[in-house]
Amino acid sequence: MRRAQRVWIFLLLAFVSLIFPPGALRAQSANGTISGIVTDPSNAVIPGAEVTLTRVISGTEVKTTVSSNGLYSFPDLSVGDYQIRCTAKGFTTYVQIGITVQLNQTVQVPIQLKLGSTTETVNVAADASPLNFENAVVKEGIPNLQLEQLPIIVEGGQRSAANFVKILPGVSTEGTPLTNVTNTITTFNGNQNMSEEAVLDGVSMMEGLLSQTGMVALGSDFPISPEAVGEISVLTSNYDPQYGATTGAVIVASTKAGTDNYHGGAYEFNRNTDFNARPFGVSSRPEDIENDGGARFGVCDGLVATVQIYDLQPRSAE
């Protein structure tokens, strides 16, 4: 019965995500921004220059025109890698690659054009500065590479990417082992327990009167598998007023985005008595059979949603 309910819930969520683009359902924005100033060799600004931003994974392009004070900005960008192309009459074409945007990050990319023909191209491969020049937000993050490569043990419940939050600086835990989110007290930078909020794709995961913590929301109430998460960021101080429901920290997570092609995958994590070693001091191995499997399917990126199946409930033999 429960398995049938989960199937129907998934089909409903899949239908809704295909009808409504991700941006249309977001109450808060956890996306990043790329901004900068466009100048000539004498450091004078170049108003009217055209700046094109391309998302590498999908090839999606967004264009803007430099303002009268030489500034440009691309707000509300999804997590990922980008490249910038800038053109202006009387100047060579400027192209910079290797620009990475993370959750709640403002990336500064200053552009200096050289005199010449627009048919000439100056390629810049330097990474954008990771320093935050825009605000005083203090945050830590877990990029997609770590989410994919670091293991999470299958231990009586669904695997959740929220467990990775516990390895960040300033995060303290007490209670049951790190793999158990529900019965573990988690505090951030010495703040009170149960003072953090969880936000997934711009939507608060808190359940009002239940007063559960952000770690419980993402860890047990709405567990999100690492295979479904693009990045996790933890804001600990000086964050925007849009996160006004907490005095501690804000756990911000984003689901994976699509690419320029259809893609998908499947996974299975298994614990079996036959594979386990005998614990010290006992005559036989205790029975432990658990399965945590799932699959995901993504369509083209941009304003089309990515559809994913989260973890199936593990089954343990008594």
SESELO-909941 format. One record per residue: residue in one letter; x, y, z of N, C-alpha, C, O in turn. Coordinates in steps of 0.02 Angstrom, whole numbers, plus 50000, padded with zeros to 5 digits. Example, Ala and Ser with C-alpha at 12.3 -4.5 7.8 and 13.67 -1.06 7.14 Angstrom:
// SESELO-909941
A506604971650390506154977550390506604983550390507124983450423S506424988850354506844994750357506455000250394506705005750402
This chain:
// SESELO-909941
M500414994050000500005000050000500435006350000500325010949960R500935006550045501375012350048501775013149984501895018749961R501985007549954502365007949892501935010949836502175015049797A501285008949833500835011749783500735019249793500705023049745Q500695021449857500615028549871501225032449848501155037949820R501825029649859502435033149838502455033749762502685038849736V502235028649726502235028949653501765034449628501945038149583W501165034849659500695040049637500945047049654500855051649615I501265047749712501545054249730502085056349681502115062049660F502515051549662503035053149614502745055249547502975060149517L502235051649523501935053349458501625060249460501665064049412L501305062049517501015068749524501555074049523501485079149489L502105072949561502645077849562502975078549494503155084049473A503055072949458503345073249392502915077349344503175081249305F502255076449349501795080249305501835087649321501865091749276V501825089449385501845096549404502495099749383502495105349359S503065096149391503715099049374503785100049299504155104449278L503445096049258503465097049186503025102749164503175106149115I502465103949200502015109249181502295116049202502245120849164F502575116449262502825122749288503585122749288503875118149315P503905127749258504635128249261504855129549332504475132349372P505465127549350505695128249419505635135249445505435136249503G505805140349405505785147149429505095149449448505025153849490A504575146549417503905148849431503655146549499503165149249525L503985141649530503765138849593504175141249652504055139149708R504655145549641505115147449694504855153549732504655158549703A504875152949798504675158549840505275162749859505215168749870Q505855159649862506475163149878506985161449824506935156249791S507465165949814507985164749764508625163049799508895167049837A508885157049785509535154949812510055154849758510595152149768N509895157649700510345157449643510895162549649510905166749695G511375162149603511945166649604511885172349554511385172949518T512395176549553512415182449510513115183349482513605182349518I513155185149419513785187149388513735194449369513265196449334S514205198549391514185205649376514895208249367515375204749384G514955214249341515615217149332515585223849296515045226649286I516165226349277516225232649242516615231549178517085227549177V516435235049126516775234449061517155240949048516875246349048T517805240249037518245246049027518685245048966518745239548939D519005250748945519495250448890520195250448921520265250448982P520725250348880521415250048908521585255948954522045255348995S521235261548948521365267248992520925267249054520915272049092N520545261749064520085260849120519465265249117519115266049166A519335268049059518705271649048518155266549033518275261648999V517545267849058516995263149048516765263248975516845268248940I516465257748954516215257148885515465255748887515255249948886P515045261048892514325259948892514075257448824514365259148772G513555253348825513265250848764513575244448738513335241648689A514105241948770514405235648750513905229948763513515230248810E513935224848721513485219148729513855213348763514395211348742V513555210748816513845205248854513375199248848512775199748862T513655193648828513275187448820513525182248869514125180848872L513065179448908513245174348957512975167648933512385167048917T513405162548931513215155848908513315150748963513855150448992R512805146848976512875141449024513165135448988512885132948939V513735133049012514125128048976513745121548968513755118548914I513415119249020513105112549019512525112048971512365106648946S512205117748957511605117548914511655121848852511265120848805G512135126448850512195130948793511685136648793511635140348744T511315137448848510825142848853511175149548857511665150348894E510935154448818511245161048815510775166448843510165166248832V511075171248878510715177248902511145183248884511755183148893K510815188548860511185194548839510965200648879510395201048901T511425205348887511275211648919511715217048889512225215648858T511515223248899511895229048874512195232748933511865233948983V512835234648926513185238148979512865245048991512715248548943S512755246849053512425253149071512895259049059513475258249041S512635265049071513015271149060513615271749106514095275249090N513595268449163514165268549210514625262649200515065261349241G514525258849146514975253349129514835246849163515225242149156L514275246249199514135240149238513655235549201513235237749161Y513725229149214513255224149189513115219149244513505218549292S512565215549238512385210649290511935205349261511485206849221F512055199149281511615193549265511385190449330511735186349359P510795192349355510545189649419510175183049410510025181049355D510035179849467509615173849470509865168349425509485165449385L510515166749431510815161449390510825154849428510945154749488S510695149449393510735142849423511465141049434511925143749403V511565136349480512245133949495512535130649433512195126949398G513175132049420513495128849362514075132949335514265138049364D514335130749278514905134049245514645138349187514175136449152Y514965144149179514745148949128515355151749091515925151049114Q515215154749033515715158548998515405165148974514805165448960I515825170248969515595176948951515915179048885516495177748872R515505182448845515745185248782515525192548779514935194048789C515995197148766515845204248765516085207348700516655206148679T515655211248667515835214548605515635221848608515145223748640A516025226048574515885233248568516235235848505516765233348487K515935240648474516205243448411516885246548424516965250648470G517375244648383518055247348390518495243448437519065245448450F518235237848464518625233948512518605226548492518145224348457T519115222848513519135215748500518615212148542518385214748593T518425206248520517945202148557518275198848617518805195748611Y517955199448675518235196748737517835190448756517225190548758V518205185048769517885178748790518245176148852518855175548852Q517865174748905518155171848966517775165448984517155165448986I518145160148998517865153749018518055152249090518445155849120G517795146849116517985144649183517655148549239517945149249293I517055151249228516695154949279516195150249313515755147649280T516275149249377515845144749415515405148749463515655152949500V514755147349461514285150649506514015145449555513805140049536Q514035147249619513775142949672513155146049703512975151749686L512845142449748512235145049781512385151449819512885151849854N511945156349813511995162649850512665166049840512915169249886Q512945165549781513605168449768513555173949715513205173149665T513895179449728513965184749678514685184649652515155185849690V514755183249588515415182649557515575188949518515175191149476Q516145191949533516365197949498516815196149440517325192749449V516635198249379517025197049320517145203749284516745205649241P517675207249301517825213449265518085211849194518465207149185I517885215949147518075214849076518445221049051518205226649057Q519025219949022519395225348991519495223748917519835218848900L519205227848875519255226748802519865230248773520075235548797K520145227248722520715230048687520495233048620520025230648589L520835238348599520685241448535520825236548478521335233048479G520375236348429520465231948373519805230448340519305233648354S519815225548296519215223548259518825218348299519115214348335T518165218448291517745213548326517855206448300517645201548332T518185205848242518335199148215518905195948253518995189848250E519295199948289519835197248331519545195348400519105198748426T519785189948427519525187448491520095186648541520615183848526V519975189248602520445188448657520135183448706519615184848736N520455177648713520195172348757520535172648825521155172948829V520145172548877520395172648946520165166348981519565164948984A520635162349006520465156049038520515156449114520425151349148A520665162349142520735163049214520065162149249519555164549224D520075158849306519465158049345519265164649377519695168849392A518615165549388518375171449422518595171249495518675165849523S518675177149525518885177449595518365174549641517775176149634P518555170249689518065167449736517895172149793517455170649833L518235177949796518105182749850517435186149840517235187549784N517095187349895516445190649894516535198049906516705200149961F516425202149854516495209349860515825212949869515815219049877E515275209149869514615212249867514285212949935513935217849947N514395208149980514055208350044514475204750097515025202350083A514215204450158514585201650214514325194750234514425192650291V514005191350188513725184750204514285179850220514795179450185V514195176050273514665170750292514335164050276513795162550302K514655160050232514345153750212514875148550196515455150150181E514665142450199515075136750178514665132650129514045132850130G515005129050085514645125350035514915118350023515495116950038I514495114149995514695107349976514545106749901513965106149882P515055107049859514945106849786514725100049762514745095049799N514515099849700514245093749671514755088049670514565082249679L515395089649659515905084449656515945080549721515995074349721Q515915084049778515935080649842515305076649855515325071149882L514735079349834514115075749843514115069149805513835064149828E514445069049747514465062949707514975057849732514875051849724Q515525060249762516075055749778516095053549851516345048049865L515845057549898515865055649968515315050649983514755051449959P515455045450022514955040250035514495042050093514695045850138I513885039350091513425039650148513185032650161512955029250115I513255030350222513075023550239512325022550237511945027050256V512105016650216511405014650219511285011850288511555006650306E510865015350327510795013450397510075014350421509925019050458G509635009950399508955009850425508495015250400507945016050426G508695019050350508265024350324508535026850258509055024450234Q508195031650230508415034350166509045038450174509125042250222R509505037750127510105041850126509905049050110509485050250067S510215053850144510055060850133510695064950126511175063950164A510705069550077511275073850068511375078650126511905081750132A510865079350170510935083750228511475081450275511735085550314N511655075050272512195072550316512865076050302513275076750347F512965078350241513595081650224513675088350260514235090750268V513125091250281513165097650317513575096850381513905101550403K513565090950410513905089850474514665089950470514995090150521I514935089750409515665089950402515925096950390516525097950383L515485101850388515685108750375515965112050438515785110050493P516415116850431516685120450489516125123950528515665126750498G516175123850594515695127250636515075123250652514645125650689V515015117150625514425112950637514605107750691515095104150684S514205107550743514315102850798513715098150804513145100150794T513865091850819513335086850827513425083150892513985082450917E512875080750919512895076350978512285071850975511785073550944G512345066151006511795061251004512005055050968512545052450980T511585052650923511725046550886512225047950830512395053650819P512465042750796512985043650745512795048650691512205050350682L513295050850655513205056050604512715054050550512415058350518T512635047550538512195045450484511465045950503511025045350459N511305046850567510615047350589510445054650602510685057550650V510045057550557509875064650563509335065850615509365070850651T508845061450619508255062650660508435063350734508175067750768N508885059050759509025058950831509685062350849509965061050902T509915066650805510545070150818510405077550827510045080650788I510705080450879510655087650891511205091050852511795089450860T511035095750809511515099250768511475106750781510935109650779T512045109750795512065116950806512585120050760513055116750737F512485126550745512915130050698513235136050732512905140650756N513905135850734514295141350763514065143350833514065149250851G513875138450873513695139750942512995142350953512815143951009N512585142750900511895145150908511475139850943511695134150953Q510875141750962510425137150996510215131450950510215132150889N510055125850981509785120250943509105122050914508735126150943M508935118950858508295120050824508205127350802507655130050806S508745130350778508695137350757508885138250684509005143850661E508925132650645509105133150575508505131750530508055128050549E508515134650471507985133650422508275129850362508865130250348A507845126050327508045122450267507655125250208507045126250211V508005126450153507695129050092507925124650034508525123550024L507445122049995507595117849937507315121149875506705122149869D507755122849828507555126149766507135132349779506655133749744G507325136149831506985142349846506355141749887506045146749903V506155135649905505545134449944505735132050014506115127350022S505465135350065505605133350134505305126550148504735125150129M505705122150180505485115450196505215114850267505065109350290M505165120350303504925120150372504175118950373503815121050327E503935115550426503245113450429502855117050484502445114150519G502995123450490502585127650534502575125450606503085125650640L501985123550630501885122050701502265115950725502335115050785L502525111850679502905105950701503575108050730503865104350770S503825113950711504435116850740505035112250736505455112150781Q505095108550682505685104450674506255108550646506145114050619T506865106150651507445109850627507535108750553507225104450522G507975112850524508125112050454508455105350438508335102450386M508875102950484509205096550474508695090850475508755086150436V508195091350518507675086150520507245086550457507055081350430A507105092650433506695093350373507015090050313506685086350277L507665091450301508005088650244508285081750257508425078050210G508355079950320508665073550336508185067750342508355062150323S507585069050370507125063450381506425064850354506115060450325D506165070950364505495072350340505465072550264505005069650233F505945075950233505985076350160506695074550138507045078850110P506915068450149507605066650132507735067250057507335064950016I508295070250040508485071149970509125067249957509635068349991S509105062749910509695058549897510255062849866510105067649831P510875061149879511435064849849511415064749773511665069449740E511115059549743511075059149671510615064449642510645065849582A510175067349683509695072249658509905079449672509585084149648V510445080349711510635087049733511225089749692511715086249680G511165096049672511705099249636512215102449681512815102249667E511985105549736512445108849783512065110349847511455111149847I512445110649902512165112749967512585118449994513205118249992S512255123650019512595129350048512295130750116511695130150125V512715132650164512485134250232512675141450247513265143150251L512165145650256512265152750273512245153350349511745151350380T512755156150378512795156350451512705163350481512525163950539S512835168550442512735175350469512715180450413512975179250358N512395186150427512355191850381512015190150316512165193150264Y511545185350317511205183550255510615188250242510435192250285D510325187650182509805192250159509175191850202509045186750234P508785197350203508155197350241507645192150218507195190450255Q507725189650156507245184550133507275178250176506795174450178Y507835177250211507885171650258507745174250328508195174550370G507135176050340506975179250404506655174750455506415177150506A506635168250441506285163650486506745160150534506545155250566T507365162250540507835158750582508335163450614508475168850588T508585161450672509105165250705509775161650703510285164350726G509775155650676510385151650675510705151650607511085156250589A510575146550568510865145850501510315144050451509755142250470V510485144650387510025142950334510365137750290510895139050261I510075131850284510325126550242509975127150174509375126050169V510355128850122510065129950057510315124350010510915123250004A509845120949978510015115549932509675116749865509125119549862S509995114549813509695114949746509725108049713510225104549720T509205106249678509205100049641509605100749577509735106349554K509805095149549510205095349488509795098249430509195097149425A510145101849387509825104549328509935099949269510345095349272G509575101149215509645097049156510225099449112510595104049131T510305096349056510815098149008510475099548941509875100548938D510865099648888510575100748822510345094148790510145094048732N510375088748828510145082248803509735078748857509785080348916Y509335073948836508995069648885509525065348920509995062848888H509425064348983509925060449021509585057349081509035059349101G509915052549110509635049249168510135044349198510695043849175G509915040849248510345035949281509965032249334509415034149353A510265026949358509965022949412510515020949460511095020749443Y510315019449522510805017549573510485012749622509875012449630E510915008949656510695004349707511255003649759511815001949742F511075005049822511545004049878511254998449922510684998749942N511674993449935511424987449968511854985750028512474986150027R511514983750082511844980650140511544973750148510934972950148N511974968750156511744961950160512144958150212512754959250220T511804953950248512144950150301512734946250275513244945550309D512684943650215513224939550186513854943750173514404941050170F513774950250166514354954550152514664957550215515204960350213N514314956950271514534960250333515014955850372514984949650370A515464959150409515914955550454515564954150520515094957750539R515784949150556515494947550622515754952450673516364953250681P515314955950709515534960650761515924957050816515834951050828F516354960750849516744957850903516304955950962515854959650981G516424950050989516074947851049515414944351038515074942751086V515224942950975514594939350962514764933150920515264933050885S514324928150925514464921750891514254921750818514494917650779S513794926150798513554926150729513414933250706513354937850746R513374933850643513224940450614512484941950619512074937850600P512294947850645511584949650648511314950750577511664953150533E510674949050568510384949750502510284957150486510004960950525D510514959150429510464966150407510414966250331510914965550296I509804967150306509684967450234509344974050218508764975050237E509684978450183509414985050167509554986650094510094985050068N509074989850063509144992049993508934999249988508395001250011D509355003249956509195010249944509335011549871509905012749851G508815011449831508895012249759508455017649731507985019949764G508585019549671508175024649639508425026049569508885022849545A508105030749537508295032649469508115039949458507715042749495R508405042949407508255049849391508245050649315508575047049278F507845055349293507795056749222507735064249213507315067449244G508165067049170508165074249159508035075949086508255072349041V507685081449076507575083949009508005090048998508405091849042C507925093348942508355098948925508315104448978507785105649007D508875107648990508935112649042508605119149021508275119648969G508695124149063508415130649050507765131249089507755130249150L507225132749055506575133549087506165127249086505565127349102V506465121649068506125115249070506365111449132506965111249145A505915108549169506085105549233506465099049225506405095649174T506865097449275507185090949279506765086449324506585088449379V506615080549300506195075849338506645070449367507055067549332Q506565069149432506975064149464506555059949512506065062449540I506745053649520506445049249570506915048949629507505047149622Y506675050849687507095050549747507145043449773506855038849745D507515042649827507655035949853507025032049869506535034649894L507055025649853506535021049875506675019149948507245018649969Q506145018149986506225016750057506615010250068506405005050043P507175010450104507545004250117507134999350157506695001150196R507274993050146506924987650181507414983950225507934981550201S507264983350288507694979850335507344973650361506764973850380A507704968250361507414961950388507464962150464507984963950492E506934960150496506934960050569507274953650594507334952650654
